Amino acid sequence: MEIKSYKEAVEELDSIVKQMQSPDCDIDRLSEFTSRALTLLKYCKEKLLKTEEDVKRTLEEFS
């Protein structure tokens, strides 16, 4: 499943956490949930680092 935005990734992560915390969580899906959560976390980290770099670069231009 393609990740389209940071917001979408965070919302999906929230959904995964809720599913994993549910007493009805299917133990057979925990590995799937964990793998998807890791993919989403990596995406978010990369997006945050890129945004930080862009903001620093922009601020340097005005210094």
All heavy atoms as TSV, in Angstrom:
chain	resi	resn	atom	element	x	y	z
A	1	MET	N	N	0.841	-1.185	0.000
A	1	MET	CA	C	0.000	0.000	0.000
A	1	MET	C	C	0.883	1.244	0.000
A	1	MET	O	O	1.767	1.393	0.833
A	1	MET	CB	C	-0.907	-0.025	1.231
A	1	MET	CG	C	-1.804	1.137	1.362
A	1	MET	SD	S	-2.819	0.985	2.838
A	1	MET	CE	C	-4.236	1.821	2.288
A	2	GLU	N	N	0.631	2.124	-0.937
A	2	GLU	CA	C	1.410	3.345	-1.087
A	2	GLU	C	C	1.056	4.360	-0.001
A	2	GLU	O	O	-0.108	4.524	0.355
A	2	GLU	CB	C	1.137	3.954	-2.457
A	2	GLU	CG	C	1.934	5.189	-2.731
A	2	GLU	CD	C	1.591	5.830	-4.065
A	2	GLU	OE1	O	0.890	5.195	-4.864
A	2	GLU	OE2	O	2.013	6.959	-4.275
A	3	ILE	N	N	2.074	5.030	0.512
A	3	ILE	CA	C	1.883	6.082	1.509
A	3	ILE	C	C	1.838	7.408	0.748
A	3	ILE	O	O	2.761	7.730	0.013
A	3	ILE	CB	C	3.026	6.096	2.535
A	3	ILE	CG1	C	3.178	4.722	3.184
A	3	ILE	CG2	C	2.770	7.162	3.597
A	3	ILE	CD1	C	4.461	4.552	3.971
A	4	LYS	N	N	0.763	8.159	0.924
A	4	LYS	CA	C	0.594	9.381	0.155
A	4	LYS	C	C	0.998	10.639	0.913
A	4	LYS	O	O	1.353	11.631	0.308
A	4	LYS	CB	C	-0.849	9.496	-0.319
A	4	LYS	CG	C	-1.230	8.386	-1.269
A	4	LYS	CD	C	-2.639	8.523	-1.759
A	4	LYS	CE	C	-2.973	7.352	-2.679
A	4	LYS	NZ	N	-4.341	7.360	-3.115
A	5	SER	N	N	0.931	10.607	2.243
A	5	SER	CA	C	1.280	11.800	3.006
A	5	SER	C	C	1.672	11.425	4.434
A	5	SER	O	O	1.380	10.330	4.911
A	5	SER	CB	C	0.090	12.770	3.061
A	5	SER	OG	O	-0.943	12.227	3.873
A	6	TYR	N	N	2.333	12.385	5.082
A	6	TYR	CA	C	2.725	12.196	6.476
A	6	TYR	C	C	1.484	11.982	7.335
A	6	TYR	O	O	1.439	11.075	8.167
A	6	TYR	CB	C	3.506	13.427	6.946
A	6	TYR	CG	C	3.975	13.337	8.377
A	6	TYR	CD1	C	5.165	12.705	8.686
A	6	TYR	CD2	C	3.225	13.885	9.403
A	6	TYR	CE1	C	5.606	12.615	9.997
A	6	TYR	CE2	C	3.652	13.798	10.717
A	6	TYR	CZ	C	4.837	13.170	11.005
A	6	TYR	OH	O	5.248	13.080	12.311
A	7	LYS	N	N	0.470	12.803	7.101
A	7	LYS	CA	C	-0.769	12.706	7.870
A	7	LYS	C	C	-1.403	11.321	7.715
A	7	LYS	O	O	-1.835	10.713	8.695
A	7	LYS	CB	C	-1.758	13.788	7.429
A	7	LYS	CG	C	-3.063	13.765	8.187
A	7	LYS	CD	C	-4.013	14.841	7.703
A	7	LYS	CE	C	-5.323	14.732	8.460
A	7	LYS	NZ	N	-6.308	15.672	7.981
A	8	GLU	N	N	-1.439	10.830	6.497
A	8	GLU	CA	C	-2.004	9.503	6.237
A	8	GLU	C	C	-1.201	8.421	6.976
A	8	GLU	O	O	-1.784	7.493	7.543
A	8	GLU	CB	C	-1.974	9.230	4.736
A	8	GLU	CG	C	-2.524	7.879	4.344
A	8	GLU	CD	C	-2.386	7.635	2.851
A	8	GLU	OE1	O	-3.215	8.164	2.102
A	8	GLU	OE2	O	-1.445	6.920	2.463
A	9	ALA	N	N	0.107	8.556	6.981
A	9	ALA	CA	C	0.964	7.583	7.660
A	9	ALA	C	C	0.696	7.577	9.165
A	9	ALA	O	O	0.580	6.515	9.781
A	9	ALA	CB	C	2.434	7.885	7.382
A	10	VAL	N	N	0.583	8.762	9.748
A	10	VAL	CA	C	0.327	8.860	11.191
A	10	VAL	C	C	-1.050	8.285	11.536
A	10	VAL	O	O	-1.200	7.566	12.532
A	10	VAL	CB	C	0.456	10.324	11.671
A	10	VAL	CG1	C	-0.029	10.477	13.104
A	10	VAL	CG2	C	1.900	10.794	11.550
A	11	GLU	N	N	-2.024	8.565	10.713
A	11	GLU	CA	C	-3.371	8.025	10.951
A	11	GLU	C	C	-3.375	6.504	10.860
A	11	GLU	O	O	-4.017	5.827	11.668
A	11	GLU	CB	C	-4.365	8.623	9.955
A	11	GLU	CG	C	-4.671	10.074	10.234
A	11	GLU	CD	C	-5.510	10.740	9.152
A	11	GLU	OE1	O	-5.757	10.111	8.091
A	11	GLU	OE2	O	-5.912	11.898	9.360
A	12	GLU	N	N	-2.655	5.960	9.889
A	12	GLU	CA	C	-2.585	4.503	9.766
A	12	GLU	C	C	-1.839	3.887	10.951
A	12	GLU	O	O	-2.230	2.846	11.473
A	12	GLU	CB	C	-1.929	4.093	8.450
A	12	GLU	CG	C	-2.013	2.602	8.212
A	12	GLU	CD	C	-1.450	2.150	6.878
A	12	GLU	OE1	O	-1.244	2.995	5.972
A	12	GLU	OE2	O	-1.227	0.941	6.734
A	13	LEU	N	N	-0.770	4.555	11.387
A	13	LEU	CA	C	-0.047	4.074	12.576
A	13	LEU	C	C	-0.962	4.041	13.793
A	13	LEU	O	O	-0.958	3.077	14.562
A	13	LEU	CB	C	1.160	4.978	12.878
A	13	LEU	CG	C	2.437	4.660	12.136
A	13	LEU	CD1	C	3.435	5.804	12.287
A	13	LEU	CD2	C	3.031	3.361	12.624
A	14	ASP	N	N	-1.747	5.095	13.960
A	14	ASP	CA	C	-2.696	5.157	15.068
A	14	ASP	C	C	-3.683	3.995	14.995
A	14	ASP	O	O	-3.970	3.340	16.004
A	14	ASP	CB	C	-3.439	6.496	15.042
A	14	ASP	CG	C	-4.346	6.678	16.233
A	14	ASP	OD1	O	-3.899	6.458	17.383
A	14	ASP	OD2	O	-5.528	7.046	16.028
A	15	SER	N	N	-4.160	3.712	13.805
A	15	SER	CA	C	-5.092	2.601	13.612
A	15	SER	C	C	-4.442	1.263	13.946
A	15	SER	O	O	-5.052	0.402	14.594
A	15	SER	CB	C	-5.584	2.598	12.168
A	15	SER	OG	O	-6.369	1.466	11.914
A	16	ILE	N	N	-3.207	1.089	13.526
A	16	ILE	CA	C	-2.484	-0.166	13.814
A	16	ILE	C	C	-2.313	-0.346	15.316
A	16	ILE	O	O	-2.537	-1.439	15.854
A	16	ILE	CB	C	-1.129	-0.190	13.094
A	16	ILE	CG1	C	-1.349	-0.360	11.590
A	16	ILE	CG2	C	-0.237	-1.312	13.622
A	16	ILE	CD1	C	-0.105	-0.173	10.747
A	17	VAL	N	N	-1.921	0.713	15.998
A	17	VAL	CA	C	-1.733	0.637	17.451
A	17	VAL	C	C	-3.037	0.251	18.134
A	17	VAL	O	O	-3.057	-0.610	19.025
A	17	VAL	CB	C	-1.178	1.969	18.012
A	17	VAL	CG1	C	-1.232	1.990	19.535
A	17	VAL	CG2	C	0.245	2.195	17.529
A	18	LYS	N	N	-4.124	0.866	17.716
A	18	LYS	CA	C	-5.429	0.541	18.307
A	18	LYS	C	C	-5.785	-0.924	18.081
A	18	LYS	O	O	-6.291	-1.598	18.982
A	18	LYS	CB	C	-6.512	1.456	17.751
A	18	LYS	CG	C	-6.435	2.858	18.285
A	18	LYS	CD	C	-7.481	3.759	17.668
A	18	LYS	CE	C	-7.313	5.177	18.197
A	18	LYS	NZ	N	-8.203	6.119	17.544
A	19	GLN	N	N	-5.523	-1.411	16.881
A	19	GLN	CA	C	-5.815	-2.818	16.588
A	19	GLN	C	C	-4.957	-3.753	17.440
A	19	GLN	O	O	-5.440	-4.772	17.939
A	19	GLN	CB	C	-5.570	-3.108	15.103
A	19	GLN	CG	C	-6.579	-2.462	14.185
A	19	GLN	CD	C	-6.257	-2.725	12.724
A	19	GLN	OE1	O	-6.304	-3.867	12.294
A	19	GLN	NE2	N	-5.924	-1.681	11.988
A	20	MET	N	N	-3.687	-3.394	17.597
A	20	MET	CA	C	-2.781	-4.246	18.375
A	20	MET	C	C	-3.134	-4.236	19.859
A	20	MET	O	O	-2.899	-5.214	20.561
A	20	MET	CB	C	-1.332	-3.807	18.156
A	20	MET	CG	C	-0.830	-4.099	16.747
A	20	MET	SD	S	0.822	-3.475	16.433
A	20	MET	CE	C	1.802	-4.687	17.301
A	21	GLN	N	N	-3.691	-3.127	20.331
A	21	GLN	CA	C	-4.063	-3.019	21.741
A	21	GLN	C	C	-5.416	-3.647	22.040
A	21	GLN	O	O	-5.748	-3.865	23.200
A	21	GLN	CB	C	-4.068	-1.549	22.166
A	21	GLN	CG	C	-2.702	-0.937	22.226
A	21	GLN	CD	C	-2.733	0.540	22.563
A	21	GLN	OE1	O	-3.704	1.246	22.297
A	21	GLN	NE2	N	-1.641	1.025	23.139
A	22	SER	N	N	-6.168	-3.928	21.014
A	22	SER	CA	C	-7.496	-4.497	21.198
A	22	SER	C	C	-7.411	-5.922	21.739
A	22	SER	O	O	-6.581	-6.718	21.305
A	22	SER	CB	C	-8.235	-4.520	19.855
A	22	SER	OG	O	-9.404	-5.291	19.953
A	23	PRO	N	N	-8.289	-6.263	22.683
A	23	PRO	CA	C	-8.314	-7.635	23.191
A	23	PRO	C	C	-8.690	-8.641	22.094
A	23	PRO	O	O	-8.392	-9.822	22.207
A	23	PRO	CB	C	-9.381	-7.619	24.281
A	23	PRO	CG	C	-9.868	-6.229	24.408
A	23	PRO	CD	C	-9.250	-5.400	23.345
A	24	ASP	N	N	-9.297	-8.138	21.028
A	24	ASP	CA	C	-9.697	-9.003	19.918
A	24	ASP	C	C	-8.626	-9.111	18.832
A	24	ASP	O	O	-8.882	-9.673	17.770
A	24	ASP	CB	C	-10.987	-8.474	19.279
A	24	ASP	CG	C	-12.136	-8.436	20.265
A	24	ASP	OD1	O	-12.207	-9.326	21.132
A	24	ASP	OD2	O	-12.957	-7.502	20.175
A	25	CYS	N	N	-7.435	-8.573	19.095
A	25	CYS	CA	C	-6.369	-8.587	18.104
A	25	CYS	C	C	-6.012	-10.030	17.722
A	25	CYS	O	O	-5.798	-10.883	18.582
A	25	CYS	CB	C	-5.128	-7.882	18.644
A	25	CYS	SG	S	-3.762	-7.876	17.478
A	26	ASP	N	N	-5.973	-10.250	16.432
A	26	ASP	CA	C	-5.619	-11.559	15.899
A	26	ASP	C	C	-4.106	-11.743	16.002
A	26	ASP	O	O	-3.339	-11.046	15.338
A	26	ASP	CB	C	-6.084	-11.662	14.448
A	26	ASP	CG	C	-5.804	-13.013	13.822
A	26	ASP	OD1	O	-5.222	-13.891	14.482
A	26	ASP	OD2	O	-6.190	-13.183	12.650
A	27	ILE	N	N	-3.675	-12.644	16.836
A	27	ILE	CA	C	-2.252	-12.871	17.074
A	27	ILE	C	C	-1.515	-13.211	15.778
A	27	ILE	O	O	-0.335	-12.900	15.617
A	27	ILE	CB	C	-2.041	-13.966	18.154
A	27	ILE	CG1	C	-0.603	-13.960	18.676
A	27	ILE	CG2	C	-2.387	-15.330	17.632
A	27	ILE	CD1	C	-0.331	-12.902	19.653
A	28	ASP	N	N	-2.212	-13.814	14.846
A	28	ASP	CA	C	-1.599	-14.179	13.567
A	28	ASP	C	C	-1.285	-12.968	12.702
A	28	ASP	O	O	-0.515	-13.072	11.753
A	28	ASP	CB	C	-2.504	-15.150	12.799
A	28	ASP	CG	C	-2.672	-16.472	13.523
A	28	ASP	OD1	O	-1.684	-16.955	14.110
A	28	ASP	OD2	O	-3.798	-17.001	13.519
A	29	ARG	N	N	-1.866	-11.819	13.025
A	29	ARG	CA	C	-1.624	-10.595	12.244
A	29	ARG	C	C	-0.594	-9.669	12.885
A	29	ARG	O	O	-0.239	-8.642	12.304
A	29	ARG	CB	C	-2.942	-9.836	12.055
A	29	ARG	CG	C	-3.926	-10.645	11.194
A	29	ARG	CD	C	-5.044	-9.834	10.651
A	29	ARG	NE	N	-4.547	-8.777	9.757
A	29	ARG	CZ	C	-5.230	-7.665	9.513
A	29	ARG	NH1	N	-6.405	-7.464	10.067
A	29	ARG	NH2	N	-4.752	-6.755	8.695
A	30	LEU	N	N	-0.097	-10.029	14.070
A	30	LEU	CA	C	0.855	-9.151	14.757
A	30	LEU	C	C	2.106	-8.889	13.917
A	30	LEU	O	O	2.598	-7.767	13.866
A	30	LEU	CB	C	1.249	-9.727	16.113
A	30	LEU	CG	C	0.247	-9.499	17.234
A	30	LEU	CD1	C	0.736	-10.162	18.522
A	30	LEU	CD2	C	0.002	-8.027	17.466
A	31	SER	N	N	2.615	-9.892	13.269
A	31	SER	CA	C	3.801	-9.715	12.434
A	31	SER	C	C	3.506	-8.751	11.282
A	31	SER	O	O	4.314	-7.875	10.965
A	31	SER	CB	C	4.269	-11.063	11.891
A	31	SER	OG	O	5.398	-10.891	11.080
A	32	GLU	N	N	2.352	-8.895	10.670
A	32	GLU	CA	C	1.925	-8.008	9.587
A	32	GLU	C	C	1.797	-6.568	10.093
A	32	GLU	O	O	2.269	-5.626	9.452
A	32	GLU	CB	C	0.582	-8.493	9.048
A	32	GLU	CG	C	-0.068	-7.594	8.036
A	32	GLU	CD	C	-1.497	-8.030	7.711
A	32	GLU	OE1	O	-1.841	-9.213	7.904
A	32	GLU	OE2	O	-2.266	-7.157	7.278
A	33	PHE	N	N	1.150	-6.407	11.246
A	33	PHE	CA	C	0.994	-5.071	11.838
A	33	PHE	C	C	2.356	-4.443	12.128
A	33	PHE	O	O	2.595	-3.270	11.838
A	33	PHE	CB	C	0.195	-5.130	13.143
A	33	PHE	CG	C	-1.272	-5.442	12.973
A	33	PHE	CD1	C	-1.950	-6.135	13.955
A	33	PHE	CD2	C	-1.978	-5.042	11.853
A	33	PHE	CE1	C	-3.301	-6.421	13.831
A	33	PHE	CE2	C	-3.334	-5.319	11.710
A	33	PHE	CZ	C	-3.998	-6.016	12.706
A	34	THR	N	N	3.247	-5.225	12.709
A	34	THR	CA	C	4.568	-4.723	13.076
A	34	THR	C	C	5.359	-4.308	11.844
A	34	THR	O	O	5.997	-3.249	11.829
A	34	THR	CB	C	5.344	-5.788	13.877
A	34	THR	OG1	O	4.580	-6.134	15.034
A	34	THR	CG2	C	6.693	-5.285	14.328
A	35	SER	N	N	5.313	-5.113	10.820
A	35	SER	CA	C	6.025	-4.806	9.586
A	35	SER	C	C	5.498	-3.526	8.941
A	35	SER	O	O	6.278	-2.663	8.517
A	35	SER	CB	C	5.890	-5.982	8.619
A	35	SER	OG	O	6.505	-5.694	7.399
A	36	ARG	N	N	4.198	-3.385	8.872
A	36	ARG	CA	C	3.603	-2.180	8.275
A	36	ARG	C	C	3.926	-0.948	9.121
A	36	ARG	O	O	4.249	0.122	8.588
A	36	ARG	CB	C	2.084	-2.342	8.124
A	36	ARG	CG	C	1.404	-1.160	7.494
A	36	ARG	CD	C	1.877	-0.886	6.090
A	36	ARG	NE	N	1.138	0.244	5.524
A	36	ARG	CZ	C	1.484	0.872	4.442
A	36	ARG	NH1	N	2.539	0.497	3.758
A	36	ARG	NH2	N	0.779	1.892	4.000
A	37	ALA	N	N	3.853	-1.104	10.438
A	37	ALA	CA	C	4.170	0.020	11.329
A	37	ALA	C	C	5.613	0.473	11.125
A	37	ALA	O	O	5.890	1.676	11.090
A	37	ALA	CB	C	3.924	-0.368	12.782
A	38	LEU	N	N	6.521	-0.460	10.965
A	38	LEU	CA	C	7.924	-0.116	10.731
A	38	LEU	C	C	8.084	0.652	9.422
A	38	LEU	O	O	8.795	1.655	9.362
A	38	LEU	CB	C	8.780	-1.381	10.718
A	38	LEU	CG	C	10.276	-1.181	10.535
A	38	LEU	CD1	C	10.851	-0.284	11.625
A	38	LEU	CD2	C	10.993	-2.515	10.533
A	39	THR	N	N	7.410	0.213	8.382
A	39	THR	CA	C	7.445	0.921	7.104
A	39	THR	C	C	6.924	2.353	7.257
A	39	THR	O	O	7.525	3.304	6.750
A	39	THR	CB	C	6.593	0.167	6.058
A	39	THR	OG1	O	7.143	-1.136	5.866
A	39	THR	CG2	C	6.536	0.905	4.740
A	40	LEU	N	N	5.830	2.503	7.976
A	40	LEU	CA	C	5.252	3.827	8.194
A	40	LEU	C	C	6.169	4.719	9.020
A	40	LEU	O	O	6.324	5.915	8.731
A	40	LEU	CB	C	3.884	3.700	8.863
A	40	LEU	CG	C	2.800	3.057	8.001
A	40	LEU	CD1	C	1.613	2.630	8.867
A	40	LEU	CD2	C	2.353	3.993	6.894
A	41	LEU	N	N	6.779	4.149	10.054
A	41	LEU	CA	C	7.696	4.923	10.892
A	41	LEU	C	C	8.911	5.395	10.099
A	41	LEU	O	O	9.362	6.535	10.255
A	41	LEU	CB	C	8.138	4.097	12.097
A	41	LEU	CG	C	7.080	3.905	13.181
A	41	LEU	CD1	C	7.524	2.839	14.173
A	41	LEU	CD2	C	6.794	5.218	13.889
A	42	LYS	N	N	9.440	4.537	9.250
A	42	LYS	CA	C	10.572	4.928	8.405
A	42	LYS	C	C	10.177	6.074	7.477
A	42	LYS	O	O	10.933	7.034	7.291
A	42	LYS	CB	C	11.068	3.740	7.585
A	42	LYS	CG	C	11.844	2.735	8.387
A	42	LYS	CD	C	12.301	1.576	7.498
A	42	LYS	CE	C	13.061	0.540	8.286
A	42	LYS	NZ	N	13.485	-0.592	7.433
A	43	TYR	N	N	8.997	5.974	6.892
A	43	TYR	CA	C	8.507	7.030	6.012
A	43	TYR	C	C	8.415	8.352	6.774
A	43	TYR	O	O	8.871	9.398	6.284
A	43	TYR	CB	C	7.139	6.656	5.431
A	43	TYR	CG	C	6.495	7.778	4.672
A	43	TYR	CD1	C	6.775	7.983	3.325
A	43	TYR	CD2	C	5.604	8.659	5.293
A	43	TYR	CE1	C	6.192	9.017	2.615
A	43	TYR	CE2	C	5.021	9.705	4.588
A	43	TYR	CZ	C	5.319	9.876	3.262
A	43	TYR	OH	O	4.743	10.926	2.579
A	44	CYS	N	N	7.814	8.304	7.966
A	44	CYS	CA	C	7.646	9.523	8.772
A	44	CYS	C	C	8.993	10.127	9.144
A	44	CYS	O	O	9.179	11.344	9.067
A	44	CYS	CB	C	6.830	9.226	10.026
A	44	CYS	SG	S	5.084	8.903	9.694
A	45	LYS	N	N	9.933	9.289	9.534
A	45	LYS	CA	C	11.256	9.781	9.911
A	45	LYS	C	C	11.931	10.463	8.727
A	45	LYS	O	O	12.478	11.565	8.866
A	45	LYS	CB	C	12.124	8.624	10.416
A	45	LYS	CG	C	13.508	9.047	10.828
A	45	LYS	CD	C	14.325	7.869	11.315
A	45	LYS	CE	C	15.737	8.297	11.665
A	45	LYS	NZ	N	16.562	7.163	12.106
A	46	GLU	N	N	11.885	9.833	7.560
A	46	GLU	CA	C	12.490	10.416	6.365
A	46	GLU	C	C	11.820	11.743	5.995
A	46	GLU	O	O	12.487	12.709	5.636
A	46	GLU	CB	C	12.394	9.443	5.193
A	46	GLU	CG	C	13.287	8.231	5.348
A	46	GLU	CD	C	13.039	7.151	4.299
A	46	GLU	OE1	O	12.239	7.386	3.356
A	46	GLU	OE2	O	13.640	6.079	4.429
A	47	LYS	N	N	10.507	11.773	6.108
A	47	LYS	CA	C	9.763	12.992	5.779
A	47	LYS	C	C	10.130	14.134	6.745
A	47	LYS	O	O	10.333	15.273	6.323
A	47	LYS	CB	C	8.256	12.701	5.847
A	47	LYS	CG	C	7.393	13.768	5.316
A	47	LYS	CD	C	7.411	13.771	3.811
A	47	LYS	CE	C	6.267	14.600	3.282
A	47	LYS	NZ	N	6.337	14.772	1.852
A	48	LEU	N	N	10.228	13.812	8.034
A	48	LEU	CA	C	10.594	14.828	9.026
A	48	LEU	C	C	12.016	15.342	8.801
A	48	LEU	O	O	12.271	16.549	8.888
A	48	LEU	CB	C	10.450	14.266	10.442
A	48	LEU	CG	C	9.018	14.090	10.936
A	48	LEU	CD1	C	9.007	13.311	12.244
A	48	LEU	CD2	C	8.336	15.433	11.104
A	49	LEU	N	N	12.947	14.441	8.512
A	49	LEU	CA	C	14.330	14.855	8.270
A	49	LEU	C	C	14.428	15.735	7.023
A	49	LEU	O	O	15.139	16.746	7.021
A	49	LEU	CB	C	15.238	13.633	8.140
A	49	LEU	CG	C	15.496	12.856	9.432
A	49	LEU	CD1	C	16.273	11.569	9.134
A	49	LEU	CD2	C	16.247	13.708	10.438
A	50	LYS	N	N	13.712	15.365	5.971
A	50	LYS	CA	C	13.720	16.156	4.740
A	50	LYS	C	C	13.124	17.535	4.989
A	50	LYS	O	O	13.672	18.547	4.533
A	50	LYS	CB	C	12.919	15.440	3.650
A	50	LYS	CG	C	12.640	16.272	2.429
A	50	LYS	CD	C	13.417	15.807	1.241
A	50	LYS	CE	C	13.069	16.513	-0.046
A	50	LYS	NZ	N	13.171	17.930	-0.105
A	51	THR	N	N	12.043	17.586	5.729
A	51	THR	CA	C	11.408	18.868	6.038
A	51	THR	C	C	12.344	19.737	6.867
A	51	THR	O	O	12.474	20.942	6.616
A	51	THR	CB	C	10.072	18.642	6.775
A	51	THR	OG1	O	9.213	17.866	5.934
A	51	THR	CG2	C	9.403	19.955	7.129
A	52	GLU	N	N	13.009	19.136	7.846
A	52	GLU	CA	C	13.961	19.876	8.670
A	52	GLU	C	C	15.078	20.466	7.800
A	52	GLU	O	O	15.443	21.632	7.956
A	52	GLU	CB	C	14.554	18.967	9.748
A	52	GLU	CG	C	15.559	19.676	10.633
A	52	GLU	CD	C	16.182	18.757	11.671
A	52	GLU	OE1	O	16.321	17.542	11.398
A	52	GLU	OE2	O	16.545	19.261	12.744
A	53	GLU	N	N	15.606	19.661	6.888
A	53	GLU	CA	C	16.661	20.139	5.992
A	53	GLU	C	C	16.164	21.288	5.121
A	53	GLU	O	O	16.873	22.283	4.934
A	53	GLU	CB	C	17.153	18.998	5.101
A	53	GLU	CG	C	17.936	17.942	5.828
A	53	GLU	CD	C	18.233	16.722	4.954
A	53	GLU	OE1	O	17.950	16.758	3.733
A	53	GLU	OE2	O	18.741	15.733	5.511
A	54	ASP	N	N	14.954	21.154	4.600
A	54	ASP	CA	C	14.376	22.208	3.759
A	54	ASP	C	C	14.202	23.508	4.541
A	54	ASP	O	O	14.498	24.593	4.036
A	54	ASP	CB	C	13.031	21.768	3.181
A	54	ASP	CG	C	13.166	20.659	2.153
A	54	ASP	OD1	O	14.292	20.391	1.682
A	54	ASP	OD2	O	12.127	20.044	1.820
A	55	VAL	N	N	13.720	23.409	5.765
A	55	VAL	CA	C	13.519	24.604	6.592
A	55	VAL	C	C	14.867	25.254	6.905
A	55	VAL	O	O	15.019	26.481	6.798
A	55	VAL	CB	C	12.750	24.252	7.893
A	55	VAL	CG1	C	12.779	25.407	8.875
A	55	VAL	CG2	C	11.319	23.853	7.570
A	56	LYS	N	N	15.868	24.456	7.268
A	56	LYS	CA	C	17.205	25.008	7.557
A	56	LYS	C	C	17.769	25.724	6.331
A	56	LYS	O	O	18.322	26.813	6.441
A	56	LYS	CB	C	18.152	23.896	7.992
A	56	LYS	CG	C	17.965	23.452	9.401
A	56	LYS	CD	C	18.975	22.366	9.769
A	56	LYS	CE	C	18.786	21.896	11.185
A	56	LYS	NZ	N	19.718	20.818	11.546
A	57	ARG	N	N	17.627	25.090	5.175
A	57	ARG	CA	C	18.135	25.679	3.942
A	57	ARG	C	C	17.442	27.009	3.658
A	57	ARG	O	O	18.074	27.990	3.293
A	57	ARG	CB	C	17.939	24.703	2.783
A	57	ARG	CG	C	18.671	25.085	1.527
A	57	ARG	CD	C	18.578	24.043	0.412
A	57	ARG	NE	N	18.774	22.674	0.845
A	57	ARG	CZ	C	17.798	21.743	0.901
A	57	ARG	NH1	N	16.571	22.039	0.532
A	57	ARG	NH2	N	18.050	20.513	1.289
A	58	THR	N	N	16.154	27.043	3.845
A	58	THR	CA	C	15.380	28.269	3.608
A	58	THR	C	C	15.797	29.358	4.576
A	58	THR	O	O	15.993	30.519	4.180
A	58	THR	CB	C	13.873	27.990	3.737
A	58	THR	OG1	O	13.504	26.980	2.790
A	58	THR	CG2	C	13.064	29.235	3.508
A	59	LEU	N	N	15.966	29.005	5.844
A	59	LEU	CA	C	16.378	29.996	6.841
A	59	LEU	C	C	17.787	30.532	6.557
A	59	LEU	O	O	18.060	31.723	6.778
A	59	LEU	CB	C	16.300	29.400	8.244
A	59	LEU	CG	C	14.889	29.133	8.768
A	59	LEU	CD1	C	14.961	28.411	10.116
A	59	LEU	CD2	C	14.095	30.417	8.894
A	60	GLU	N	N	18.662	29.661	6.072
A	60	GLU	CA	C	20.022	30.085	5.744
A	60	GLU	C	C	20.020	31.096	4.603
A	60	GLU	O	O	20.847	32.004	4.558
A	60	GLU	CB	C	20.892	28.886	5.394
A	60	GLU	CG	C	21.269	28.054	6.588
A	60	GLU	CD	C	21.987	26.763	6.217
A	60	GLU	OE1	O	22.179	26.479	5.012
A	60	GLU	OE2	O	22.358	26.022	7.155
A	61	GLU	N	N	19.092	30.941	3.674
A	61	GLU	CA	C	18.988	31.866	2.552
A	61	GLU	C	C	18.624	33.275	3.022
A	61	GLU	O	O	18.979	34.261	2.381
A	61	GLU	CB	C	17.954	31.380	1.541
A	61	GLU	CG	C	18.382	30.150	0.785
A	61	GLU	CD	C	17.313	29.637	-0.172
A	61	GLU	OE1	O	16.310	30.352	-0.406
A	61	GLU	OE2	O	17.477	28.517	-0.665
A	62	PHE	N	N	17.912	33.369	4.124
A	62	PHE	CA	C	17.481	34.669	4.633
A	62	PHE	C	C	18.401	35.219	5.708
A	62	PHE	O	O	18.177	36.300	6.223
A	62	PHE	CB	C	16.056	34.570	5.185
A	62	PHE	CG	C	15.039	34.387	4.098
A	62	PHE	CD1	C	14.455	33.146	3.894
A	62	PHE	CD2	C	14.690	35.442	3.271
A	62	PHE	CE1	C	13.526	32.969	2.874
A	62	PHE	CE2	C	13.760	35.261	2.252
A	62	PHE	CZ	C	13.180	34.026	2.062
A	63	SER	N	N	19.463	34.505	6.013
A	63	SER	CA	C	20.409	34.975	7.047
A	63	SER	C	C	21.469	35.869	6.460
A	63	SER	O	O	21.795	35.881	5.347
A	63	SER	CB	C	21.087	33.789	7.717
A	63	SER	OG	O	20.130	33.018	8.407
